[in-house]
Amino acid sequence: MTHRDAEDLAAEIAYMQDDPSFHPRHNKKGKNVMTEIEEYLNADVPKEVWIHRNEALHKHIIKLETDLIKEREDHLKLKQKVKDLLNEYRNKGQI
C-alpha cells in the first residue's frame, strides 16, 4: 500500500464518518470547508502540545542542518584529498 493509497483510504473513512460538507476532498462546491488555520484552531489538541511539538521539530531541524553542514565540509575535504592524490600519482608517472 502506497502513501497515496493510505491517504485515499483515510479520506473515504472520513467521508463515511463525517458530514461530507466538511470534507474538502469530497466537497465539490467548497462550502463549509475549513482552512488549515481553522483546523488547527478547532483541533482537540491543546495549544501546549502544538508548542512542544514545534519546539521538538525546530531542534531536530537545527540538528539536521548542522549535520548537513558537517557532511558538506567532510565532502569538500575528501574531494580535495582525492584531487591531491590523483595529482601525486600523475606526477610520479603511475597513471
SULRAPE-V246708 format. One record per residue. N is the residue number from 0. SS is DSSP state (@ for helix, = for strand, . for the rest). Layout:
BEGIN
n: [N | N]
ss: [SS | SS]
END
This chain:
BEGIN
n: [0 | 1 | 2 | 3 | 4 | 5 | 6 | 7 | 8 | 9 | 10 | 11 | 12 | 13 | 14 | 15 | 16 | 17 | 18 | 19 | 20 | 21 | 22 | 23 | 24 | 25 | 26 | 27 | 28 | 29 | 30 | 31 | 32 | 33 | 34 | 35 | 36 | 37 | 38 | 39 | 40 | 41 | 42 | 43 | 44 | 45 | 46 | 47 | 48 | 49 | 50 | 51 | 52 | 53 | 54 | 55 | 56 | 57 | 58 | 59 | 60 | 61 | 62 | 63 | 64 | 65 | 66 | 67 | 68 | 69 | 70 | 71 | 72 | 73 | 74 | 75 | 76 | 77 | 78 | 79 | 80 | 81 | 82 | 83 | 84 | 85 | 86 | 87 | 88 | 89 | 90 | 91 | 92 | 93 | 94]
ss: [. | . | @ | @ | @ | @ | @ | @ | @ | @ | @ | @ | @ | @ | @ | @ | @ | . | . | @ | @ | @ | . | . | . | . | . | . | . | . | . | . | . | . | . | @ | @ | @ | @ | @ | @ | @ | . | . | . | . | @ | @ | @ | @ | @ | @ | @ | @ | @ | @ | @ | @ | @ | @ | @ | @ | @ | @ | @ | @ | @ | @ | @ | @ | @ | @ | @ | @ | @ | @ | @ | @ | @ | @ | @ | @ | @ | @ | @ | @ | @ | @ | @ | @ | @ | @ | . | . | .]
END
